[in-house]
Amino acid sequence: MGGGDSRLVLFPHAVLGADYNSERTASGKQSSVGAGVGVSMRFWFREDRDHAPRSYLDLSLQYRARLAGDDRGKGVFLRAALVF
């Protein structure tokens, strides 16, 4: 980012998320759909003189509004993934 550390990447994104649960919730719904915006960060590591970075850590922070279904489709969502 910026001055020369190309291992850190930040990017905004739009998101559409949907999920299904085979058990009905208290409101009688099995699915939820939400849409919104977010920002993601990827940090690459495990590189050496002969190889490009082989691993990364992804963090994504999103805010979604409910479009359909249960209330679990709205709110703030945080996702983390480590790919080694």
Rosetta blueprint (number, residue, H / E / L):
1 M L
2 G L
3 G L
4 G L
5 D L
6 S L
7 R L
8 L E
9 V E
10 L E
11 F E
12 P E
13 H E
14 A E
15 V E
16 L E
17 G E
18 A E
19 D E
20 Y E
21 N L
22 S L
23 E L
24 R L
25 T L
26 A L
27 S L
28 G L
29 K L
30 Q L
31 S E
32 S E
33 V E
34 G E
35 A E
36 G E
37 V E
38 G E
39 V E
40 S E
41 M E
42 R E
43 F E
44 W E
45 F E
46 R L
47 E L
48 D L
49 R L
50 D L
51 H L
52 A L
53 P L
54 R L
55 S E
56 Y E
57 L E
58 D E
59 L E
60 S E
61 L E
62 Q E
63 Y E
64 R E
65 A E
66 R E
67 L E
68 A E
69 G E
70 D L
71 D H
72 R H
73 G H
74 K L
75 G E
76 V E
77 F E
78 L E
79 R E
80 A E
81 A E
82 L E
83 V E
84 F L
